[in-house]
Amino acid sequence: MDISAIGAASIDLSMGKAQTNVEVEMLKKTMNLEKVMAASLIESMQTAAPRSFGHRLDVLA
């Protein structure tokens, strides 16, 4: 194996790691956004549920 092939393989590996890191960070941001949206949905459902009849939304079910 010549030196240029080793260098190219090293660059490819480094670029792959960088791309994986970016993808993981994007997934983390997406998961956090989904978490916030789910909490907002649960909160809006709880405020919309009639409380005068003793009904409550069971968010743990």
CHARMM internal coordinates of N, CA and C (Angstrom, degrees):
IC EDIT
DIST 1 N 1 CA 1.4548
DIST 1 CA 1 C 1.5220
ANGL 1 N 1 CA 1 C 107.30
DIST 1 C 2 N 1.3098
ANGL 1 CA 1 C 2 N 116.07
DIHE 1 N 1 CA 1 C 2 N 129.83
DIST 2 N 2 CA 1.4565
ANGL 1 C 2 N 2 CA 117.43
DIHE 1 CA 1 C 2 N 2 CA -178.33
DIST 2 CA 2 C 1.5371
ANGL 2 N 2 CA 2 C 110.68
DIHE 1 C 2 N 2 CA 2 C -88.10
DIST 2 C 3 N 1.2953
ANGL 2 CA 2 C 3 N 115.87
DIHE 2 N 2 CA 2 C 3 N 168.70
DIST 3 N 3 CA 1.4661
ANGL 2 C 3 N 3 CA 123.23
DIHE 2 CA 2 C 3 N 3 CA -174.11
DIST 3 CA 3 C 1.5305
ANGL 3 N 3 CA 3 C 111.96
DIHE 2 C 3 N 3 CA 3 C -62.27
DIST 3 C 4 N 1.3148
ANGL 3 CA 3 C 4 N 118.11
DIHE 3 N 3 CA 3 C 4 N -39.20
DIST 4 N 4 CA 1.4661
ANGL 3 C 4 N 4 CA 120.20
DIHE 3 CA 3 C 4 N 4 CA -177.97
DIST 4 CA 4 C 1.5271
ANGL 4 N 4 CA 4 C 111.15
DIHE 3 C 4 N 4 CA 4 C -65.78
DIST 4 C 5 N 1.3200
ANGL 4 CA 4 C 5 N 117.68
DIHE 4 N 4 CA 4 C 5 N -34.03
DIST 5 N 5 CA 1.4656
ANGL 4 C 5 N 5 CA 120.69
DIHE 4 CA 4 C 5 N 5 CA 178.09
DIST 5 CA 5 C 1.5270
ANGL 5 N 5 CA 5 C 110.58
DIHE 4 C 5 N 5 CA 5 C -68.38
DIST 5 C 6 N 1.3211
ANGL 5 CA 5 C 6 N 116.84
DIHE 5 N 5 CA 5 C 6 N -37.60
DIST 6 N 6 CA 1.4629
ANGL 5 C 6 N 6 CA 120.63
DIHE 5 CA 5 C 6 N 6 CA 177.30
DIST 6 CA 6 C 1.5240
ANGL 6 N 6 CA 6 C 110.14
DIHE 5 C 6 N 6 CA 6 C -65.75
DIST 6 C 7 N 1.3139
ANGL 6 CA 6 C 7 N 116.47
DIHE 6 N 6 CA 6 C 7 N -42.41
DIST 7 N 7 CA 1.4643
ANGL 6 C 7 N 7 CA 120.81
DIHE 6 CA 6 C 7 N 7 CA 178.05
DIST 7 CA 7 C 1.5203
ANGL 7 N 7 CA 7 C 111.80
DIHE 6 C 7 N 7 CA 7 C -63.24
DIST 7 C 8 N 1.3201
ANGL 7 CA 7 C 8 N 116.70
DIHE 7 N 7 CA 7 C 8 N -42.65
DIST 8 N 8 CA 1.4655
ANGL 7 C 8 N 8 CA 121.11
DIHE 7 CA 7 C 8 N 8 CA 179.25
DIST 8 CA 8 C 1.5244
ANGL 8 N 8 CA 8 C 110.65
DIHE 7 C 8 N 8 CA 8 C -64.34
DIST 8 C 9 N 1.3364
ANGL 8 CA 8 C 9 N 116.31
DIHE 8 N 8 CA 8 C 9 N -40.88
DIST 9 N 9 CA 1.4624
ANGL 8 C 9 N 9 CA 119.79
DIHE 8 CA 8 C 9 N 9 CA 178.94
DIST 9 CA 9 C 1.5251
ANGL 9 N 9 CA 9 C 110.70
DIHE 8 C 9 N 9 CA 9 C -64.95
DIST 9 C 10 N 1.3147
ANGL 9 CA 9 C 10 N 116.47
DIHE 9 N 9 CA 9 C 10 N -38.60
DIST 10 N 10 CA 1.4634
ANGL 9 C 10 N 10 CA 120.84
DIHE 9 CA 9 C 10 N 10 CA 178.45
DIST 10 CA 10 C 1.5233
ANGL 10 N 10 CA 10 C 111.09
DIHE 9 C 10 N 10 CA 10 C -64.19
DIST 10 C 11 N 1.3169
ANGL 10 CA 10 C 11 N 116.67
DIHE 10 N 10 CA 10 C 11 N -42.78
DIST 11 N 11 CA 1.4693
ANGL 10 C 11 N 11 CA 120.96
DIHE 10 CA 10 C 11 N 11 CA 179.04
DIST 11 CA 11 C 1.5258
ANGL 11 N 11 CA 11 C 109.97
DIHE 10 C 11 N 11 CA 11 C -65.07
DIST 11 C 12 N 1.3286
ANGL 11 CA 11 C 12 N 116.99
DIHE 11 N 11 CA 11 C 12 N -43.50
DIST 12 N 12 CA 1.4676
ANGL 11 C 12 N 12 CA 120.88
DIHE 11 CA 11 C 12 N 12 CA 178.66
DIST 12 CA 12 C 1.5248
ANGL 12 N 12 CA 12 C 111.10
DIHE 11 C 12 N 12 CA 12 C -60.07
DIST 12 C 13 N 1.3188
ANGL 12 CA 12 C 13 N 116.67
DIHE 12 N 12 CA 12 C 13 N -43.09
DIST 13 N 13 CA 1.4566
ANGL 12 C 13 N 13 CA 121.28
DIHE 12 CA 12 C 13 N 13 CA 179.70
DIST 13 CA 13 C 1.5314
ANGL 13 N 13 CA 13 C 110.43
DIHE 12 C 13 N 13 CA 13 C -64.05
DIST 13 C 14 N 1.3098
ANGL 13 CA 13 C 14 N 116.00
DIHE 13 N 13 CA 13 C 14 N -43.37
DIST 14 N 14 CA 1.4608
ANGL 13 C 14 N 14 CA 120.81
DIHE 13 CA 13 C 14 N 14 CA -179.91
DIST 14 CA 14 C 1.5294
ANGL 14 N 14 CA 14 C 111.07
DIHE 13 C 14 N 14 CA 14 C -64.15
DIST 14 C 15 N 1.3089
ANGL 14 CA 14 C 15 N 116.97
DIHE 14 N 14 CA 14 C 15 N -43.17
DIST 15 N 15 CA 1.4649
ANGL 14 C 15 N 15 CA 121.10
DIHE 14 CA 14 C 15 N 15 CA 178.71
DIST 15 CA 15 C 1.5248
ANGL 15 N 15 CA 15 C 110.89
DIHE 14 C 15 N 15 CA 15 C -65.11
DIST 15 C 16 N 1.3272
ANGL 15 CA 15 C 16 N 117.05
DIHE 15 N 15 CA 15 C 16 N -37.78
DIST 16 N 16 CA 1.4629
ANGL 15 C 16 N 16 CA 120.88
DIHE 15 CA 15 C 16 N 16 CA 177.95
DIST 16 CA 16 C 1.5129
ANGL 16 N 16 CA 16 C 111.42
DIHE 15 C 16 N 16 CA 16 C -63.87
DIST 16 C 17 N 1.3327
ANGL 16 CA 16 C 17 N 116.34
DIHE 16 N 16 CA 16 C 17 N -41.51
DIST 17 N 17 CA 1.4609
ANGL 16 C 17 N 17 CA 120.27
DIHE 16 CA 16 C 17 N 17 CA 178.07
DIST 17 CA 17 C 1.5261
ANGL 17 N 17 CA 17 C 111.17
DIHE 16 C 17 N 17 CA 17 C -64.78
DIST 17 C 18 N 1.3275
ANGL 17 CA 17 C 18 N 116.26
DIHE 17 N 17 CA 17 C 18 N -41.48
DIST 18 N 18 CA 1.4668
ANGL 17 C 18 N 18 CA 119.91
DIHE 17 CA 17 C 18 N 18 CA 179.18
DIST 18 CA 18 C 1.5252
ANGL 18 N 18 CA 18 C 110.60
DIHE 17 C 18 N 18 CA 18 C -63.41
DIST 18 C 19 N 1.3195
ANGL 18 CA 18 C 19 N 116.39
DIHE 18 N 18 CA 18 C 19 N -42.99
DIST 19 N 19 CA 1.4606
ANGL 18 C 19 N 19 CA 119.96
DIHE 18 CA 18 C 19 N 19 CA 179.74
DIST 19 CA 19 C 1.5266
ANGL 19 N 19 CA 19 C 110.73
DIHE 18 C 19 N 19 CA 19 C -64.62
DIST 19 C 20 N 1.3131
ANGL 19 CA 19 C 20 N 117.49
DIHE 19 N 19 CA 19 C 20 N -40.87
DIST 20 N 20 CA 1.4578
ANGL 19 C 20 N 20 CA 121.24
DIHE 19 CA 19 C 20 N 20 CA 177.78
DIST 20 CA 20 C 1.5212
ANGL 20 N 20 CA 20 C 110.71
DIHE 19 C 20 N 20 CA 20 C -62.50
DIST 20 C 21 N 1.3256
ANGL 20 CA 20 C 21 N 117.44
DIHE 20 N 20 CA 20 C 21 N -41.91
DIST 21 N 21 CA 1.4655
ANGL 20 C 21 N 21 CA 120.95
DIHE 20 CA 20 C 21 N 21 CA 178.49
DIST 21 CA 21 C 1.5211
ANGL 21 N 21 CA 21 C 111.50
DIHE 20 C 21 N 21 CA 21 C -62.22
DIST 21 C 22 N 1.3207
ANGL 21 CA 21 C 22 N 117.15
DIHE 21 N 21 CA 21 C 22 N -40.95
DIST 22 N 22 CA 1.4638
ANGL 21 C 22 N 22 CA 120.87
DIHE 21 CA 21 C 22 N 22 CA 178.17
DIST 22 CA 22 C 1.5197
ANGL 22 N 22 CA 22 C 110.05
DIHE 21 C 22 N 22 CA 22 C -64.61
DIST 22 C 23 N 1.3253
ANGL 22 CA 22 C 23 N 117.21
DIHE 22 N 22 CA 22 C 23 N -43.67
DIST 23 N 23 CA 1.4629
ANGL 22 C 23 N 23 CA 120.78
DIHE 22 CA 22 C 23 N 23 CA -179.92
DIST 23 CA 23 C 1.5249
ANGL 23 N 23 CA 23 C 111.43
DIHE 22 C 23 N 23 CA 23 C -63.10
DIST 23 C 24 N 1.3263
ANGL 23 CA 23 C 24 N 117.30
DIHE 23 N 23 CA 23 C 24 N -40.48
DIST 24 N 24 CA 1.4658
ANGL 23 C 24 N 24 CA 120.95
DIHE 23 CA 23 C 24 N 24 CA 178.79
DIST 24 CA 24 C 1.5247
ANGL 24 N 24 CA 24 C 110.44
DIHE 23 C 24 N 24 CA 24 C -64.41
DIST 24 C 25 N 1.3222
ANGL 24 CA 24 C 25 N 117.51
DIHE 24 N 24 CA 24 C 25 N -43.01
DIST 25 N 25 CA 1.4649
ANGL 24 C 25 N 25 CA 120.37
DIHE 24 CA 24 C 25 N 25 CA 179.20
DIST 25 CA 25 C 1.5291
ANGL 25 N 25 CA 25 C 111.19
DIHE 24 C 25 N 25 CA 25 C -64.27
DIST 25 C 26 N 1.3292
ANGL 25 CA 25 C 26 N 117.24
DIHE 25 N 25 CA 25 C 26 N -39.06
DIST 26 N 26 CA 1.4693
ANGL 25 C 26 N 26 CA 120.42
DIHE 25 CA 25 C 26 N 26 CA 177.76
DIST 26 CA 26 C 1.5253
ANGL 26 N 26 CA 26 C 110.41
DIHE 25 C 26 N 26 CA 26 C -64.88
DIST 26 C 27 N 1.3209
ANGL 26 CA 26 C 27 N 117.32
DIHE 26 N 26 CA 26 C 27 N -40.17
DIST 27 N 27 CA 1.4659
ANGL 26 C 27 N 27 CA 120.38
DIHE 26 CA 26 C 27 N 27 CA 177.80
DIST 27 CA 27 C 1.5235
ANGL 27 N 27 CA 27 C 110.91
DIHE 26 C 27 N 27 CA 27 C -64.90
DIST 27 C 28 N 1.3319
ANGL 27 CA 27 C 28 N 117.59
DIHE 27 N 27 CA 27 C 28 N -39.10
DIST 28 N 28 CA 1.4653
ANGL 27 C 28 N 28 CA 120.86
DIHE 27 CA 27 C 28 N 28 CA 177.79
DIST 28 CA 28 C 1.5213
ANGL 28 N 28 CA 28 C 110.31
DIHE 27 C 28 N 28 CA 28 C -62.29
DIST 28 C 29 N 1.3360
ANGL 28 CA 28 C 29 N 116.72
DIHE 28 N 28 CA 28 C 29 N -43.79
DIST 29 N 29 CA 1.4627
ANGL 28 C 29 N 29 CA 120.09
DIHE 28 CA 28 C 29 N 29 CA 179.61
DIST 29 CA 29 C 1.5205
ANGL 29 N 29 CA 29 C 110.82
DIHE 28 C 29 N 29 CA 29 C -64.69
DIST 29 C 30 N 1.3243
ANGL 29 CA 29 C 30 N 116.60
DIHE 29 N 29 CA 29 C 30 N -40.04
DIST 30 N 30 CA 1.4615
ANGL 29 C 30 N 30 CA 120.67
DIHE 29 CA 29 C 30 N 30 CA 178.44
DIST 30 CA 30 C 1.5285
ANGL 30 N 30 CA 30 C 110.64
DIHE 29 C 30 N 30 CA 30 C -64.18
DIST 30 C 31 N 1.3236
ANGL 30 CA 30 C 31 N 116.91
DIHE 30 N 30 CA 30 C 31 N -42.53
DIST 31 N 31 CA 1.4681
ANGL 30 C 31 N 31 CA 120.59
DIHE 30 CA 30 C 31 N 31 CA 179.40
DIST 31 CA 31 C 1.5304
ANGL 31 N 31 CA 31 C 110.69
DIHE 30 C 31 N 31 CA 31 C -64.63
DIST 31 C 32 N 1.3258
ANGL 31 CA 31 C 32 N 117.60
DIHE 31 N 31 CA 31 C 32 N -40.29
DIST 32 N 32 CA 1.4584
ANGL 31 C 32 N 32 CA 120.45
DIHE 31 CA 31 C 32 N 32 CA 177.84
DIST 32 CA 32 C 1.5231
ANGL 32 N 32 CA 32 C 111.12
DIHE 31 C 32 N 32 CA 32 C -64.38
DIST 32 C 33 N 1.3341
ANGL 32 CA 32 C 33 N 116.81
DIHE 32 N 32 CA 32 C 33 N -41.08
DIST 33 N 33 CA 1.4597
ANGL 32 C 33 N 33 CA 120.56
DIHE 32 CA 32 C 33 N 33 CA 177.98
DIST 33 CA 33 C 1.5275
ANGL 33 N 33 CA 33 C 110.35
DIHE 32 C 33 N 33 CA 33 C -63.05
DIST 33 C 34 N 1.3274
ANGL 33 CA 33 C 34 N 117.36
DIHE 33 N 33 CA 33 C 34 N -43.64
DIST 34 N 34 CA 1.4627
ANGL 33 C 34 N 34 CA 121.40
DIHE 33 CA 33 C 34 N 34 CA 178.34
DIST 34 CA 34 C 1.5291
ANGL 34 N 34 CA 34 C 111.05
DIHE 33 C 34 N 34 CA 34 C -62.28
DIST 34 C 35 N 1.3200
ANGL 34 CA 34 C 35 N 116.93
DIHE 34 N 34 CA 34 C 35 N -37.64
DIST 35 N 35 CA 1.4635
ANGL 34 C 35 N 35 CA 121.55
DIHE 34 CA 34 C 35 N 35 CA 178.63
DIST 35 CA 35 C 1.5260
ANGL 35 N 35 CA 35 C 110.28
DIHE 34 C 35 N 35 CA 35 C -63.50
DIST 35 C 36 N 1.3250
ANGL 35 CA 35 C 36 N 116.65
DIHE 35 N 35 CA 35 C 36 N -44.66
DIST 36 N 36 CA 1.4627
ANGL 35 C 36 N 36 CA 121.12
DIHE 35 CA 35 C 36 N 36 CA 179.18
DIST 36 CA 36 C 1.5254
ANGL 36 N 36 CA 36 C 110.38
DIHE 35 C 36 N 36 CA 36 C -64.80
DIST 36 C 37 N 1.3212
ANGL 36 CA 36 C 37 N 116.43
DIHE 36 N 36 CA 36 C 37 N -42.68
DIST 37 N 37 CA 1.4628
ANGL 36 C 37 N 37 CA 120.00
DIHE 36 CA 36 C 37 N 37 CA -179.60
DIST 37 CA 37 C 1.5293
ANGL 37 N 37 CA 37 C 111.16
DIHE 36 C 37 N 37 CA 37 C -65.43
DIST 37 C 38 N 1.3266
ANGL 37 CA 37 C 38 N 117.63
DIHE 37 N 37 CA 37 C 38 N -38.80
DIST 38 N 38 CA 1.4632
ANGL 37 C 38 N 38 CA 120.96
DIHE 37 CA 37 C 38 N 38 CA 178.54
DIST 38 CA 38 C 1.5250
ANGL 38 N 38 CA 38 C 110.66
DIHE 37 C 38 N 38 CA 38 C -66.17
DIST 38 C 39 N 1.3203
ANGL 38 CA 38 C 39 N 116.87
DIHE 38 N 38 CA 38 C 39 N -41.15
DIST 39 N 39 CA 1.4665
ANGL 38 C 39 N 39 CA 120.21
DIHE 38 CA 38 C 39 N 39 CA 178.08
DIST 39 CA 39 C 1.5161
ANGL 39 N 39 CA 39 C 110.60
DIHE 38 C 39 N 39 CA 39 C -63.74
DIST 39 C 40 N 1.3200
ANGL 39 CA 39 C 40 N 116.59
DIHE 39 N 39 CA 39 C 40 N -39.81
DIST 40 N 40 CA 1.4618
ANGL 39 C 40 N 40 CA 120.83
DIHE 39 CA 39 C 40 N 40 CA 178.10
DIST 40 CA 40 C 1.5307
ANGL 40 N 40 CA 40 C 110.88
DIHE 39 C 40 N 40 CA 40 C -64.75
DIST 40 C 41 N 1.3240
ANGL 40 CA 40 C 41 N 116.86
DIHE 40 N 40 CA 40 C 41 N -41.42
DIST 41 N 41 CA 1.4660
ANGL 40 C 41 N 41 CA 121.02
DIHE 40 CA 40 C 41 N 41 CA 178.50
DIST 41 CA 41 C 1.5185
ANGL 41 N 41 CA 41 C 110.74
DIHE 40 C 41 N 41 CA 41 C -63.38
DIST 41 C 42 N 1.3149
ANGL 41 CA 41 C 42 N 117.19
DIHE 41 N 41 CA 41 C 42 N -44.67
DIST 42 N 42 CA 1.4694
ANGL 41 C 42 N 42 CA 120.82
DIHE 41 CA 41 C 42 N 42 CA 179.04
DIST 42 CA 42 C 1.5171
ANGL 42 N 42 CA 42 C 110.38
DIHE 41 C 42 N 42 CA 42 C -62.04
DIST 42 C 43 N 1.3294
ANGL 42 CA 42 C 43 N 116.30
DIHE 42 N 42 CA 42 C 43 N -42.66
DIST 43 N 43 CA 1.4702
ANGL 42 C 43 N 43 CA 119.74
DIHE 42 CA 42 C 43 N 43 CA 179.52
DIST 43 CA 43 C 1.5270
ANGL 43 N 43 CA 43 C 111.20
DIHE 42 C 43 N 43 CA 43 C -63.34
DIST 43 C 44 N 1.3263
ANGL 43 CA 43 C 44 N 116.84
DIHE 43 N 43 CA 43 C 44 N -41.99
DIST 44 N 44 CA 1.4611
ANGL 43 C 44 N 44 CA 119.18
DIHE 43 CA 43 C 44 N 44 CA -179.98
DIST 44 CA 44 C 1.5247
ANGL 44 N 44 CA 44 C 111.26
DIHE 43 C 44 N 44 CA 44 C -67.95
DIST 44 C 45 N 1.3283
ANGL 44 CA 44 C 45 N 117.46
DIHE 44 N 44 CA 44 C 45 N -34.30
DIST 45 N 45 CA 1.4605
ANGL 44 C 45 N 45 CA 120.32
DIHE 44 CA 44 C 45 N 45 CA 177.85
DIST 45 CA 45 C 1.5249
ANGL 45 N 45 CA 45 C 110.90
DIHE 44 C 45 N 45 CA 45 C -68.81
DIST 45 C 46 N 1.3310
ANGL 45 CA 45 C 46 N 116.54
DIHE 45 N 45 CA 45 C 46 N -36.60
DIST 46 N 46 CA 1.4534
ANGL 45 C 46 N 46 CA 119.65
DIHE 45 CA 45 C 46 N 46 CA 178.96
DIST 46 CA 46 C 1.5273
ANGL 46 N 46 CA 46 C 111.23
DIHE 45 C 46 N 46 CA 46 C -67.44
DIST 46 C 47 N 1.3076
ANGL 46 CA 46 C 47 N 117.35
DIHE 46 N 46 CA 46 C 47 N -37.99
DIST 47 N 47 CA 1.4724
ANGL 46 C 47 N 47 CA 119.60
DIHE 46 CA 46 C 47 N 47 CA 179.73
DIST 47 CA 47 C 1.5278
ANGL 47 N 47 CA 47 C 110.87
DIHE 46 C 47 N 47 CA 47 C -73.68
DIST 47 C 48 N 1.3350
ANGL 47 CA 47 C 48 N 117.15
DIHE 47 N 47 CA 47 C 48 N -26.86
DIST 48 N 48 CA 1.4608
ANGL 47 C 48 N 48 CA 120.00
DIHE 47 CA 47 C 48 N 48 CA -179.66
DIST 48 CA 48 C 1.5253
ANGL 48 N 48 CA 48 C 112.30
DIHE 47 C 48 N 48 CA 48 C -82.88
DIST 48 C 49 N 1.3288
ANGL 48 CA 48 C 49 N 117.64
DIHE 48 N 48 CA 48 C 49 N -20.09
DIST 49 N 49 CA 1.4600
ANGL 48 C 49 N 49 CA 120.74
DIHE 48 CA 48 C 49 N 49 CA -178.62
DIST 49 CA 49 C 1.5334
ANGL 49 N 49 CA 49 C 109.67
DIHE 48 C 49 N 49 CA 49 C -69.57
DIST 49 C 50 N 1.3185
ANGL 49 CA 49 C 50 N 117.22
DIHE 49 N 49 CA 49 C 50 N 134.16
DIST 50 N 50 CA 1.4629
ANGL 49 C 50 N 50 CA 119.12
DIHE 49 CA 49 C 50 N 50 CA 179.72
DIST 50 CA 50 C 1.5320
ANGL 50 N 50 CA 50 C 110.87
DIHE 49 C 50 N 50 CA 50 C -68.52
DIST 50 C 51 N 1.3081
ANGL 50 CA 50 C 51 N 115.60
DIHE 50 N 50 CA 50 C 51 N 126.23
DIST 51 N 51 CA 1.4625
ANGL 50 C 51 N 51 CA 119.45
DIHE 50 CA 50 C 51 N 51 CA -179.78
DIST 51 CA 51 C 1.5266
ANGL 51 N 51 CA 51 C 111.66
DIHE 50 C 51 N 51 CA 51 C -100.85
DIST 51 C 52 N 1.2953
ANGL 51 CA 51 C 52 N 115.72
DIHE 51 N 51 CA 51 C 52 N -11.92
DIST 52 N 52 CA 1.4561
ANGL 51 C 52 N 52 CA 118.36
DIHE 51 CA 51 C 52 N 52 CA -177.51
DIST 52 CA 52 C 1.5298
ANGL 52 N 52 CA 52 C 111.91
DIHE 51 C 52 N 52 CA 52 C -69.10
DIST 52 C 53 N 1.3200
ANGL 52 CA 52 C 53 N 117.24
DIHE 52 N 52 CA 52 C 53 N -21.31
DIST 53 N 53 CA 1.4547
ANGL 52 C 53 N 53 CA 120.88
DIHE 52 CA 52 C 53 N 53 CA -179.39
DIST 53 CA 53 C 1.5182
ANGL 53 N 53 CA 53 C 112.19
DIHE 52 C 53 N 53 CA 53 C -99.96
DIST 53 C 54 N 1.3134
ANGL 53 CA 53 C 54 N 116.80
DIHE 53 N 53 CA 53 C 54 N 5.87
DIST 54 N 54 CA 1.4376
ANGL 53 C 54 N 54 CA 120.39
DIHE 53 CA 53 C 54 N 54 CA 178.80
DIST 54 CA 54 C 1.5197
ANGL 54 N 54 CA 54 C 114.00
DIHE 53 C 54 N 54 CA 54 C 82.66
DIST 54 C 55 N 1.3220
ANGL 54 CA 54 C 55 N 118.13
DIHE 54 N 54 CA 54 C 55 N 12.36
DIST 55 N 55 CA 1.4545
ANGL 54 C 55 N 55 CA 121.97
DIHE 54 CA 54 C 55 N 55 CA 178.50
DIST 55 CA 55 C 1.5196
ANGL 55 N 55 CA 55 C 109.62
DIHE 54 C 55 N 55 CA 55 C -86.87
DIST 55 C 56 N 1.3002
ANGL 55 CA 55 C 56 N 114.42
DIHE 55 N 55 CA 55 C 56 N 138.44
DIST 56 N 56 CA 1.4618
ANGL 55 C 56 N 56 CA 119.89
DIHE 55 CA 55 C 56 N 56 CA 174.95
DIST 56 CA 56 C 1.5166
ANGL 56 N 56 CA 56 C 108.01
DIHE 55 C 56 N 56 CA 56 C -134.83
DIST 56 C 57 N 1.3008
ANGL 56 CA 56 C 57 N 116.61
DIHE 56 N 56 CA 56 C 57 N 147.11
DIST 57 N 57 CA 1.4432
ANGL 56 C 57 N 57 CA 121.93
DIHE 56 CA 56 C 57 N 57 CA 177.09
DIST 57 CA 57 C 1.5174
ANGL 57 N 57 CA 57 C 109.44
DIHE 56 C 57 N 57 CA 57 C -81.22
DIST 57 C 58 N 1.3236
ANGL 57 CA 57 C 58 N 116.07
DIHE 57 N 57 CA 57 C 58 N 122.18
DIST 58 N 58 CA 1.4565
ANGL 57 C 58 N 58 CA 120.87
DIHE 57 CA 57 C 58 N 58 CA 179.35
DIST 58 CA 58 C 1.5258
ANGL 58 N 58 CA 58 C 107.89
DIHE 57 C 58 N 58 CA 58 C -86.94
DIST 58 C 59 N 1.3359
ANGL 58 CA 58 C 59 N 117.17
DIHE 58 N 58 CA 58 C 59 N 99.09
DIST 59 N 59 CA 1.4520
ANGL 58 C 59 N 59 CA 121.07
DIHE 58 CA 58 C 59 N 59 CA -177.14
DIST 59 CA 59 C 1.5154
ANGL 59 N 59 CA 59 C 112.07
DIHE 58 C 59 N 59 CA 59 C -81.60
DIST 59 C 60 N 1.3054
ANGL 59 CA 59 C 60 N 118.73
DIHE 59 N 59 CA 59 C 60 N -7.28
DIST 60 N 60 CA 1.4504
ANGL 59 C 60 N 60 CA 121.39
DIHE 59 CA 59 C 60 N 60 CA -179.53
DIST 60 CA 60 C 1.5187
ANGL 60 N 60 CA 60 C 112.36
DIHE 59 C 60 N 60 CA 60 C -93.52
DIST 60 C 61 N 1.3094
ANGL 60 CA 60 C 61 N 117.51
DIHE 60 N 60 CA 60 C 61 N -10.16
DIST 61 N 61 CA 1.4689
ANGL 60 C 61 N 61 CA 121.33
DIHE 60 CA 60 C 61 N 61 CA -178.03
DIST 61 CA 61 C 1.4919
ANGL 61 N 61 CA 61 C 112.42
DIHE 60 C 61 N 61 CA 61 C -72.64
END
COOR INIT
IC SEED 1 N 1 CA 1 C
IC BUILD
